[in-house]
Every structure is written in structure tokens, then in C-alpha cells.
Amino acid sequence: MTYKGHFLMGAGTSVAMFTVGYLLNANGIPYTLFVSVPFVMLGSILPDIDNENSRISHRLPTISKTIRSVTTHRGITHWIDWGILFIAMGIGISLLGGLFGLYGMWIFVGLGLGHLTHLLGDSMTRAGIPKGILFRWLNRRKRLWLFPYSMKTLSLTTGFKPSIAEWLYAALWTGAWALLATMVMVYG
């Protein structure tokens, strides 16, 4: 999946986070969840820091070069484990309490959800995503795909120019969250 597709899917997840923040705020819970929105967007493009041609890699060249020295593209930065770890760290930080705990929680939860959104997009490609450590037991193959192996015609190709299918999947993801958000705010 390309940068634009990942960014659009991150926007969809951000809409969902914004809606949850709106609902929490409407019920008297502080609106600190809104803090997570930019971190969801960051998390949705961050895994591609291991690709020297990615936009995030160009913005953070020193970090990217260091990461590329120990892994290849779609290596450890594309493990599901990182998204789960970020969310767990957010929950752990929340236990500290106070504003630091509240804001820190949503920063890490945002990064984790953005990361998982990125992996959802990449799992729709023919290359799939690596299983990581937590999911090694899942099957004999080394990678995970959203579509079964027999349905590769639905899969996306990777590269620099987004395909129509990529735009369609990303738009469906974003549109579904936007529709849900609208329904919740109107009928909520």
C-alpha cells in the first residue's frame, strides 16, 4: 500500500477516535482522547520507516538508516506485536494517573491503533505482513494476509503509485468510520 492509502486509512481511524472522544466528552469524561488523533496519523505511516523511499524515512533519515541497518522493509517494524505493545504501554501509563497518565495513555493508544491500521492496509497486499512473535503459532506460512491465498486477485500491489483498488479500500475504511461517527453524533 502507498503513503496516500495508509494516510487515508489513518484518517478513518482518526475519525473513529475523534467520535469516541466526542462521546466521552458528552458524558462528562475529559476530552483528552482528542490528543490521540495526530498520533494515529503518525502511527499509520510510521512502520514504513524501514523503507528508504518512504516519506517518513525522508523526514527522519537518521532513525530510518539505523532501523534499516537491522531489518528489511516489512520486517520487524511491521509486526502486529508493536501495535499491541503501544496500546499496552498506554494502558500502563494511564495507571500513573494525573494529566500525564491521561495524555500519555492516548498518545500511545493512538500510535498503536495507527500502527495496526497500517498493518491492515499492508495485509491487503500480495506481500502480506510478517507474523511477528505473538502470532508465530497461527499457521505454517511466514506471513499473514487479509485475503485467503486463493483470493489474490482482490489483493493490492505495492509501489509508489496508488491503484484504484487501494483508493477503494482506503475510502471504504474511512467512509465506514465517518458514517458510524455521523450516526453516533446524530442519533447518539
N, CA, C and O of each residue as an XYZ file, in Angstrom:
752
protein
N       0.850     -1.167      0.000
C       0.000      0.000      0.000
C       0.901      1.236      0.000
O       2.011      1.194      0.530
N       0.440      2.308     -0.577
C       1.240      3.523     -0.682
C       0.987      4.461      0.495
O       0.082      4.247      1.302
N       1.800      5.489      0.568
C       1.689      6.506      1.620
C       0.274      7.089      1.669
O      -0.311      7.221      2.744
N      -0.268      7.434      0.505
C      -1.593      8.056      0.471
C      -2.664      7.116      0.993
O      -3.567      7.542      1.712
N      -2.572      5.849      0.640
C      -3.541      4.870      1.141
C      -3.446      4.713      2.642
O      -4.464      4.686      3.334
N      -2.217      4.607      3.155
C      -2.036      4.493      4.607
C      -2.546      5.744      5.318
O      -3.176      5.660      6.372
N      -2.265      6.896      4.730
C      -2.686      8.161      5.344
C      -4.210      8.262      5.378
O      -4.785      8.718      6.367
N      -4.859      7.838      4.301
C      -6.320      7.878      4.252
C      -6.933      6.910      5.263
O      -7.921      7.237      5.921
N      -6.346      5.722      5.384
C      -6.846      4.775      6.380
C      -6.599      5.295      7.798
O      -7.425      5.097      8.688
N      -5.459      5.959      8.002
C      -5.196      6.584      9.300
C      -6.220      7.659      9.607
O      -6.626      7.830     10.757
N      -6.639      8.390      8.572
C      -7.676      9.411      8.758
C      -8.989      8.765      9.192
O      -9.703      9.307     10.036
N      -9.301      7.618      8.620
C     -10.517      6.898      9.016
C     -10.468      6.475     10.469
O     -11.453      6.618     11.194
N      -9.327      5.953     10.900
C      -9.181      5.565     12.299
C      -9.223      6.791     13.200
O      -9.742      6.725     14.314
N      -8.680      7.911     12.727
C      -8.730      9.156     13.498
C     -10.163      9.643     13.668
O     -10.529     10.158     14.725
N     -10.969      9.479     12.628
C     -12.391      9.843     12.731
C     -13.051      9.019     13.835
O     -13.841      9.534     14.625
N     -12.711      7.731     13.873
C     -13.271      6.874     14.922
C     -12.824      7.341     16.302
O     -13.634      7.409     17.227
N     -11.545      7.663     16.446
C     -11.033      8.136     17.745
C     -11.681      9.463     18.127
O     -12.015      9.681     19.291
N     -11.858     10.339     17.157
C     -12.490     11.635     17.404
C     -13.927     11.436     17.884
O     -14.392     12.135     18.784
N     -14.625     10.475     17.274
C     -16.005     10.184     17.668
C     -16.069      9.652     19.088
O     -16.923     10.062     19.875
N     -15.166      8.739     19.415
C     -15.126      8.208     20.778
C     -14.843      9.347     21.757
O     -15.462      9.420     22.818
N     -13.909     10.235     21.406
C     -13.615     11.387     22.253
C     -14.821     12.283     22.437
O     -15.070     12.782     23.535
N     -15.568     12.487     21.370
C     -16.776     13.301     21.429
C     -17.791     12.679     22.392
O     -18.388     13.372     23.216
N     -17.975     11.360     22.275
C     -18.935     10.675     23.143
C     -18.501     10.705     24.605
O     -19.319     10.919     25.500
N     -17.207     10.489     24.838
C     -16.711     10.533     26.212
C     -16.886     11.921     26.806
O     -17.290     12.064     27.960
N     -16.582     12.939     26.017
C     -16.709     14.316     26.483
C     -18.176     14.652     26.765
O     -18.481     15.339     27.739
N     -19.079     14.168     25.913
C     -20.504     14.419     26.097
C     -21.021     13.766     27.372
O     -22.020     14.206     27.941
N     -20.339     12.716     27.818
C     -20.737     12.022     29.046
C     -19.918     12.451     30.255
O     -19.909     11.768     31.278
N     -19.234     13.576     30.138
C     -18.525     14.125     31.282
C     -17.107     13.630     31.483
O     -16.465     13.999     32.466
N     -16.608     12.817     30.594
C     -15.227     12.330     30.701
C     -14.347     13.320     29.943
O     -14.708     13.729     28.839
N     -13.194     13.719     30.504
C     -12.339     14.716     29.830
C     -12.004     14.318     28.401
O     -11.838     13.136     28.097
N     -11.907     15.303     27.539
C     -11.744     15.072     26.112
C     -10.291     14.844     25.695
O      -9.925     15.158     24.563
N      -9.483     14.320     26.560
C      -8.075     14.104     26.245
C      -7.862     13.094     25.127
O      -6.768     13.008     24.569
N      -8.892     12.334     24.797
C      -8.778     11.372     23.708
C      -8.440     12.072     22.394
O      -7.822     11.471     21.515
N      -8.842     13.343     22.250
C      -8.537     14.088     21.032
C      -7.033     14.194     20.799
O      -6.585     14.378     19.667
N      -6.264     14.078     21.865
C      -4.800     14.111     21.759
C      -4.307     12.983     20.856
O      -3.276     13.127     20.198
N      -5.017     11.880     20.816
C      -4.547     10.706     20.074
C      -4.632     10.870     18.561
O      -3.936     10.159     17.836
N      -5.458     11.781     18.065
C      -5.692     11.877     16.620
C      -4.389     12.065     15.819
O      -4.166     11.304     14.878
N      -3.511     13.048     16.145
C      -2.282     13.159     15.348
C      -1.368     11.941     15.496
O      -0.600     11.621     14.589
N      -1.455     11.266     16.639
C      -0.603     10.098     16.844
C      -1.131      8.882     16.080
O      -0.356      8.008     15.691
N      -2.444      8.825     15.866
C      -2.992      7.787     14.982
C      -2.450      8.000     13.576
O      -2.031      7.054     12.910
N      -2.464      9.252     13.132
C      -1.958      9.555     11.784
C      -0.466      9.200     11.675
O      -0.036      8.614     10.682
N       0.316      9.557     12.699
C       1.738      9.223     12.707
C       1.931      7.707     12.702
O       2.744      7.177     11.944
N       1.180      7.023     13.548
C       1.291      5.566     13.618
C       0.911      4.882     12.321
O       1.397      3.789     12.029
N       0.041      5.515     11.535
C      -0.392      4.892     10.274
C       0.681      4.951      9.190
O       0.591      4.219      8.204
N       1.692      5.800      9.346
C       2.774      5.842      8.349
C       4.128      5.413      8.933
O       5.073      5.161      8.185
N       4.220      5.331     10.252
C       5.495      5.033     10.922
C       6.117      3.683     10.557
O       7.341      3.622     10.438
N       5.360      2.598     10.373
C       6.014      1.319     10.054
C       6.868      1.348      8.789
O       7.786      0.539      8.651
N       6.585      2.261      7.871
C       7.372      2.325      6.639
C       8.686      3.078      6.811
O       9.341      3.406      5.822
N       9.077      3.354      8.038
C      10.364      3.996      8.287
C      11.506      3.063      7.877
O      12.647      3.506      7.739
N      11.208      1.782      7.682
C      12.228      0.818      7.246
C      12.388      0.776      5.720
O      13.134     -0.052      5.198
N      11.694      1.660      5.010
C      11.797      1.733      3.552
C      12.463      3.060      3.197
O      11.908      4.121      3.482
N      13.618      3.016      2.592
C      14.377      4.245      2.327
C      13.661      5.205      1.382
O      14.027      6.378      1.313
N      12.655      4.738      0.657
C      11.928      5.602     -0.273
C      10.645      6.185      0.307
O       9.939      6.920     -0.383
N      10.330      5.871      1.566
C       9.079      6.351      2.154
C       9.209      7.800      2.622
O      10.313      8.287      2.869
N       8.080      8.472      2.739
C       8.090      9.872      3.183
C       8.572     10.006      4.614
O       9.313     10.935      4.936
N       8.161      9.090      5.475
C       8.580      9.170      6.881
C      10.086      8.940      6.987
O      10.744      9.522      7.849
N      10.626      8.103      6.120
C      12.059      7.851      6.096
C      12.830      9.102      5.673
O      13.924      9.360      6.174
N      12.266      9.865      4.762
C      12.916     11.107      4.325
C      12.843     12.179      5.410
O      13.729     13.029      5.502
N      11.794     12.145      6.232
C      11.643     13.133      7.312
C      12.546     12.810      8.506
O      12.993     13.711      9.217
N      12.806     11.526      8.717
C      13.636     11.080      9.842
C      14.775     10.199      9.325
O      14.811      9.007      9.630
N      15.703     10.762      8.549
C      16.706      9.930      7.861
C      17.647      9.176      8.799
O      18.012      8.035      8.512
N      18.043      9.784      9.900
C      18.988      9.114     10.806
C      18.332      7.910     11.472
O      18.929      6.836     11.547
N      17.119      8.086     11.950
C      16.399      6.978     12.585
C      16.130      5.886     11.555
O      16.290      4.699     11.842
N      15.722      6.291     10.358
C      15.429      5.329      9.304
C      16.662      4.507      8.940
O      16.576      3.289      8.784
N      17.794      5.164      8.807
C      19.024      4.463      8.444
C      19.416      3.462      9.527
O      19.863      2.356      9.226
N      19.245      3.856     10.782
C      19.549      2.956     11.899
C      18.645      1.729     11.859
O      19.110      0.602     12.028
N      17.366      1.949     11.638
C      16.412      0.830     11.587
C      16.699     -0.064     10.385
O      16.642     -1.288     10.500
N      17.007      0.528      9.239
C      17.309     -0.264      8.041
C      18.585     -1.080      8.191
O      18.777     -2.066      7.479
N      19.456     -0.680      9.109
C      20.692     -1.449      9.310
C      20.425     -2.778     10.022
O      21.264     -3.678      9.990
N      19.255     -2.904     10.665
C      18.953     -4.150     11.382
C      17.771     -4.923     10.805
O      17.515     -6.053     11.222
N      17.047     -4.336      9.854
C      15.888     -5.034      9.287
C      15.665     -4.605      7.837
O      16.229     -3.615      7.369
N      14.841     -5.364      7.150
C      14.460     -5.028      5.782
C      13.048     -4.445      5.803
O      12.386     -4.419      6.841
N      12.599     -3.977      4.629
C      11.234     -3.452      4.571
C      10.233     -4.565      4.852
O      10.383     -5.693      4.384
N       9.239     -4.231      5.603
C       8.232     -5.157      6.116
C       8.861     -6.234      6.980
O       8.475     -7.402      6.944
N       9.835     -5.802      7.753
C      10.461     -6.685      8.733
C       9.824     -6.438     10.091
O       8.600     -6.454     10.226
N      10.666     -6.207     11.100
C      10.161     -6.085     12.472
C       9.274     -4.862     12.688
O       8.446     -4.863     13.600
N       9.427     -3.823     11.875
C       8.561     -2.645     12.058
C       7.121     -2.940     11.646
O       6.219     -2.161     11.953
N       6.899     -4.050     10.959
C       5.560     -4.418     10.512
C       4.975     -5.568     11.343
O       4.023     -6.215     10.907
N       5.518     -5.824     12.502
C       4.960     -6.843     13.387
C       3.732     -6.289     14.085
O       3.723     -5.134     14.510
N       2.700     -7.105     14.206
C       1.495     -6.730     14.956
C       1.855     -6.463     16.415
O       1.201     -5.667     17.088
N       2.874     -7.119     16.883
C       3.302     -7.007     18.283
C       3.510     -5.554     18.714
O       3.201     -5.200     19.851
N       4.031     -4.705     17.816
C       4.313     -3.312     18.176
C       3.027     -2.543     18.465
O       2.966     -1.769     19.420
N       2.005     -2.755     17.646
C       0.733     -2.084     17.882
C       0.141     -2.477     19.226
O      -0.358     -1.638     19.976
N       0.208     -3.778     19.515
C      -0.302     -4.273     20.792
C       0.537     -3.720     21.948
O      -0.009     -3.349     22.987
N       1.854     -3.663     21.771
C       2.737     -3.123     22.812
C       2.450     -1.649     23.078
O       2.392     -1.235     24.235
N       2.267     -0.843     22.016
C       1.950      0.575     22.200
C       0.657      0.747     22.996
O       0.594      1.571     23.908
N      -0.359     -0.019     22.658
C      -1.642      0.084     23.371
C      -1.468     -0.341     24.824
O      -2.000      0.308     25.724
N      -0.727     -1.426     25.066
C      -0.474     -1.878     26.436
C       0.319     -0.827     27.219
O       0.056     -0.605     28.400
N       1.291     -0.179     26.562
C       2.047      0.888     27.230
C       1.126      2.049     27.596
O       1.258      2.635     28.671
N       0.195      2.382     26.702
C      -0.764      3.444     27.000
C      -1.607      3.116     28.206
O      -1.838      3.972     29.060
N      -2.069      1.881     28.284
C      -2.873      1.468     29.439
C      -2.021      1.494     30.701
O      -2.491      1.913     31.759
N      -0.762      1.046     30.595
C       0.149      1.082     31.743
C       0.412      2.497     32.225
O       0.423      2.755     33.429
N       0.626      3.418     31.287
C       0.872      4.820     31.648
C      -0.355      5.432     32.311
O      -0.230      6.283     33.191
N      -1.535      5.003     31.891
C      -2.761      5.559     32.480
C      -2.852      5.253     33.969
O      -3.494      5.985     34.722
N      -2.205      4.166     34.388
C      -2.240      3.801     35.805
C      -1.459      4.786     36.678
O      -1.636      4.818     37.896
N      -0.584      5.599     36.044
C       0.154      6.615     36.787
C      -0.771      7.713     37.284
O      -0.484      8.384     38.276
N      -1.878      7.886     36.586
C      -2.856      8.891     36.978
C      -2.432     10.298     36.606
O      -1.357     10.512     36.047
N      -3.277     11.237     36.919
C      -3.000     12.634     36.622
C      -3.056     12.924     35.131
O      -3.396     12.054     34.329
N      -2.719     14.160     34.768
C      -2.745     14.554     33.358
C      -1.719     13.795     32.534
O      -1.984     13.438     31.386
N      -0.529     13.544     33.123
C       0.496     12.802     32.380
C      -0.025     11.424     32.007
O       0.150     10.971     30.876
N      -0.662     10.764     32.958
C      -1.196      9.428     32.689
C      -2.289      9.436     31.648
O      -2.352      8.553     30.792
N      -3.157     10.440     31.722
C      -4.271     10.526     30.790
C      -3.805     10.855     29.371
O      -4.196     10.192     28.409
N      -2.961     11.893     29.254
C      -2.462     12.261     27.920
C      -1.513     11.204     27.373
O      -1.579     10.854     26.194
N      -0.634     10.696     28.228
C       0.310      9.657     27.802
C      -0.400      8.420     27.288
O       0.020      7.800     26.311
N      -1.492      8.069     27.969
C      -2.250      6.897     27.542
C      -2.735      7.081     26.104
O      -2.540      6.194     25.274
N      -3.363      8.215     25.799
C      -3.938      8.389     24.470
C      -2.888      8.577     23.393
O      -3.136      8.267     22.227
N      -1.717      9.080     23.763
C      -0.626      9.175     22.785
C      -0.217      7.769     22.335
O      -0.108      7.502     21.138
N       0.007      6.875     23.300
C       0.449      5.522     22.950
C      -0.671      4.686     22.334
O      -0.421      3.886     21.433
N      -1.898      4.865     22.809
C      -3.022      4.161     22.198
C      -3.188      4.626     20.753
O      -3.447      3.813     19.867
N      -3.039      5.935     20.511
C      -3.115      6.460     19.147
C      -2.046      5.870     18.249
O      -2.337      5.462     17.124
N      -0.801      5.817     18.735
C       0.277      5.209     17.948
C      -0.018      3.741     17.649
O       0.198      3.269     16.532
N      -0.512      3.028     18.655
C      -0.820      1.608     18.476
C      -1.931      1.374     17.467
O      -1.821      0.498     16.609
N      -3.001      2.154     17.567
C      -4.108      1.992     16.618
C      -3.693      2.402     15.206
O      -4.101      1.776     14.228
N      -2.880      3.457     15.104
C      -2.362      3.851     13.796
C      -1.497      2.753     13.193
O      -1.599      2.452     12.004
N      -0.647      2.160     14.020
C       0.218      1.071     13.567
C      -0.620     -0.104     13.067
O      -0.347     -0.654     12.000
N      -1.634     -0.486     13.834
C      -2.487     -1.603     13.429
C      -3.270     -1.273     12.157
O      -3.534     -2.156     11.341
N      -3.642      0.002     11.989
C      -4.315      0.423     10.758
C      -3.375      0.267      9.562
O      -3.795     -0.186      8.497
N      -2.111      0.638      9.735
C      -1.110      0.473      8.679
C      -1.003     -1.009      8.291
O      -0.970     -1.353      7.109
N      -0.950     -1.866      9.295
C      -0.802     -3.292      9.028
C      -2.037     -3.870      8.345
O      -1.927     -4.785      7.528
N      -3.210     -3.338      8.676
C      -4.422     -3.771      7.985
C      -4.287     -3.474      6.490
O      -4.604     -4.319      5.653
N      -3.820     -2.283      6.166
C      -3.614     -1.925      4.759
C      -2.593     -2.828      4.088
O      -2.822     -3.306      2.977
N      -1.463     -3.067      4.757
C      -0.428     -3.910      4.156
C      -0.850     -5.378      4.070
O      -0.355     -6.112      3.215
N      -1.747     -5.807      4.935
C      -2.205     -7.201      4.861
C      -3.105     -7.431      3.658
O      -3.411     -8.573      3.316
N      -3.531     -6.345      3.015
C      -4.339     -6.472      1.795
C      -3.471     -6.578      0.548
O      -3.996     -6.720     -0.556
N      -2.154     -6.512      0.707
C      -1.258     -6.609     -0.451
C      -0.821     -8.063     -0.642
O      -0.999     -8.903      0.240
N      -0.256     -8.330     -1.794
C       0.226     -9.692     -2.064
C       1.396    -10.069     -1.166
O       1.602    -11.246     -0.871
N       2.165     -9.070     -0.731
C       3.327     -9.355      0.129
C       2.907     -9.688      1.552
O       3.645    -10.369      2.263
N       1.738     -9.225      1.984
C       1.272     -9.505      3.332
C       2.132     -8.834      4.386
O       2.906     -7.924      4.086
N       1.991     -9.289      5.620
C       2.783     -8.754      6.735
C       3.407     -9.921      7.495
O       2.857    -11.023      7.499
N       4.563     -9.684      8.144
C       5.165    -10.761      8.930
C       4.327    -11.061     10.167
O       3.621    -10.190     10.676
N       4.410    -12.299     10.646
C       3.594    -12.701     11.785
C       4.069    -12.108     13.106
O       3.270    -11.942     14.027
N       5.335    -11.793     13.213
C       5.834    -11.300     14.493
C       6.006    -12.443     15.474
O       6.009    -13.611     15.084
N       6.148    -12.109     16.734
C       6.390    -13.127     17.764
C       5.088    -13.710     18.292
O       4.974    -14.925     18.454
N       4.106    -12.856     18.562
C       2.864    -13.318     19.184
C       2.044    -14.247     18.297
O       1.267    -15.054     18.808
N       2.201    -14.149     16.980
C       1.356    -14.922     16.080
C       2.119    -15.985     15.290
O       1.624    -16.454     14.266
N       3.300    -16.369     15.740
C       4.081    -17.408     15.042
C       3.347    -18.736     14.978
O       3.527    -19.498     14.028
N       2.541    -19.016     15.957
C       1.831    -20.281     16.046
C       0.665    -20.382     15.062
O       0.143    -21.479     14.860
N       0.240    -19.282     14.446
C      -1.011    -19.203     13.706
C      -1.109    -20.172     12.525
O      -2.114    -20.869     12.390
N      -0.113    -20.228     11.694
C      -0.107    -21.180     10.575
C       1.335    -21.398     10.135
O       2.259    -20.807     10.693
N       1.520    -22.250      9.131
C       2.875    -22.580      8.702
C       3.517    -21.477      7.884
O       4.744    -21.384      7.838
N       2.725    -20.644      7.242
C       3.296    -19.580      6.423
C       3.969    -18.534      7.303
O       3.609    -18.364      8.468
N       4.938    -17.842      6.741
C       5.684    -16.833      7.495
C       4.977    -15.482      7.529
O       5.347    -14.606      8.310
N       3.958    -15.310      6.682
C       3.300    -14.011      6.567
C       1.792    -14.159      6.757
O       1.243    -15.258      6.681
N       1.140    -13.029      7.005
C      -0.311    -13.000      7.169
C      -0.926    -12.142      6.064
O      -0.361    -11.123      5.668
N      -2.083    -12.563      5.577
C      -2.814    -11.818      4.560
C      -4.251    -11.661      5.014
O      -4.803    -12.544      5.669
N      -4.854    -10.541      4.667
C      -6.267    -10.355      4.973
C      -7.116    -11.273      4.117
O      -8.087    -11.862      4.593
N      -6.738    -11.392      2.830
C      -7.480    -12.249      1.914
C      -6.812    -13.615      1.870
O      -5.585    -13.703      1.899
N      -7.605    -14.682      1.799
C      -7.000    -16.014      1.672
C      -6.130    -16.096      0.434
O      -6.291    -15.327     -0.513
N      -5.211    -17.036      0.460
C      -4.258    -17.164     -0.637
C      -4.957    -17.378     -1.969
O      -4.443    -16.968     -3.009
N      -6.117    -18.010     -1.952
C      -6.839    -18.278     -3.195
C      -7.510    -17.026     -3.765
O      -7.966    -17.042     -4.908
N      -7.576    -15.931     -2.978
C      -8.250    -14.706     -3.419
C      -7.247    -13.597     -3.724
O      -7.535    -12.427     -3.473
N      -6.093    -13.935     -4.252
C      -5.051    -12.938     -4.506
C      -5.480    -11.878     -5.517
O      -4.865    -10.815     -5.589
N      -6.528    -12.151     -6.298
C      -6.985    -11.139     -7.245
C      -7.564     -9.915     -6.531
O      -7.614     -8.830     -7.110
N      -7.999    -10.080     -5.280
C      -8.502     -8.944     -4.501
C      -7.374     -8.154     -3.851
O      -7.589     -7.045     -3.361
N      -6.178     -8.722     -3.849
C      -5.052     -8.097     -3.173
C      -4.538     -6.889     -3.939
O      -4.711     -6.773     -5.153
N      -3.907     -6.003     -3.200
C      -3.317     -4.796     -3.772
C      -1.875     -5.062     -4.158
O      -1.237     -5.969     -3.622
N      -1.369     -4.278     -5.079
C       0.057     -4.330     -5.380
C       0.719     -3.194     -4.613
O       0.069     -2.206     -4.272
N       1.989     -3.334     -4.347
C       2.698     -2.284     -3.624
C       3.456     -1.427     -4.626
O       3.659     -1.825     -5.773
N       3.861     -0.274     -4.190
C       4.602      0.617     -5.062
C       4.357      2.057     -4.699
O       3.882      2.364     -3.605
N       4.686      2.945     -5.629
C       4.601      4.365     -5.347
C       3.333      5.011     -5.892
O       2.932      6.081     -5.436
N       2.713      4.370     -6.854
C       1.507      4.944     -7.439
C       0.301      4.169     -6.926
O       0.195      2.966     -7.166
N      -0.614      4.845     -6.218
C      -1.765      4.119     -5.677
C      -2.664      3.574     -6.784
O      -2.908      4.243     -7.788
N      -3.147      2.361     -6.585
C      -4.053      1.758     -7.554
C      -5.487      2.159     -7.210
O      -5.755      2.680     -6.128
N      -6.388      1.914     -8.130
C      -7.803      2.205     -7.884
C      -8.320      1.358     -6.728
O      -9.100      1.834     -5.904
N      -7.886      0.103     -6.669
C      -8.323     -0.781     -5.581
C      -7.865     -0.246     -4.229
O      -8.609     -0.306     -3.250
N      -6.639      0.277     -4.173
C      -6.132      0.824     -2.914
C      -6.985      2.001     -2.454
O      -7.354      2.094     -1.284
N      -7.291      2.893     -3.382
C      -8.145      4.039     -3.046
C      -9.520      3.559     -2.598
O     -10.107      4.121     -1.673
N     -10.036      2.518     -3.257
C     -11.345      1.998     -2.906
C     -11.343      1.430     -1.490
O     -12.224      1.755     -0.694
N     -10.364      0.586     -1.167
C     -10.285      0.012      0.182
C     -10.119      1.105      1.242
O     -10.807      1.097      2.263
N      -9.209      2.038      0.992
C      -8.969      3.108      1.963
C     -10.204      3.993      2.116
O     -10.540      4.405      3.226
N     -10.875      4.283      1.009
C     -12.080      5.108      1.076
C     -13.206      4.378      1.806
O     -13.955      4.996      2.562
N     -13.330      3.080      1.587
C     -14.340      2.302      2.304
C     -14.071      2.306      3.810
O     -14.994      2.465      4.608
N     -12.805      2.130      4.194
C     -12.424      2.156      5.605
C     -12.769      3.512      6.220
O     -13.409      3.581      7.270
N     -12.345      4.575      5.564
C     -12.595      5.925      6.070
C     -14.088      6.241      6.049
O     -14.620      6.805      7.005
N     -14.754      5.879      4.968
C     -16.186      6.147      4.855
C     -17.007      5.410      5.897
O     -17.970      5.955      6.436
N     -16.629      4.176      6.180
C     -17.354      3.402      7.191
C     -17.253      4.083      8.557
O     -18.248      4.202      9.272
N     -16.045      4.529      8.915
C     -15.878      5.212     10.198
C     -16.596      6.553     10.208
O     -17.183      6.932     11.222
N     -16.557      7.273      9.096
C     -17.239      8.567      9.025
C     -18.753      8.385      9.143
O     -19.421      9.168      9.818
N     -19.295      7.356      8.490
C     -20.721      7.081      8.581
C     -21.107      6.716     10.012
O     -22.104      7.210     10.540
N     -20.314      5.853     10.628
C     -20.574      5.483     12.013
C     -20.507      6.717     12.924
O     -21.353      6.896     13.800
N     -19.514      7.545     12.713
C     -19.361      8.766     13.522
C     -20.581      9.676     13.371
O     -21.090     10.212     14.355
N     -21.040      9.845     12.140
C     -22.200     10.690     11.881
C     -23.443     10.123     12.561
O     -24.208     10.859     13.186
N     -23.637      8.824     12.437
C     -24.799      8.197     13.065
C     -24.759      8.349     14.580
O     -25.780      8.635     15.205
N     -23.597      8.159     15.162
C     -23.462      8.279     16.611
C     -23.740      9.704     17.065
O     -24.428      9.912     18.064
N     -23.212     10.686     16.340
C     -23.406     12.068     16.743
C     -24.844     12.542     16.534
O     -25.347     13.362     17.302
N     -25.499     12.032     15.505
C     -26.872     12.440     15.238
C     -27.859     11.710     16.145
O     -28.749     12.321     16.737
N     -27.684     10.388     16.244
C     -28.658      9.583     16.991
C     -28.191      9.227     18.404
O     -28.979      8.775     19.234
N     -26.876      9.439     18.666
C     -26.181      9.045     19.840
C     -26.725      9.166     21.138
O     -26.072      8.806     22.117
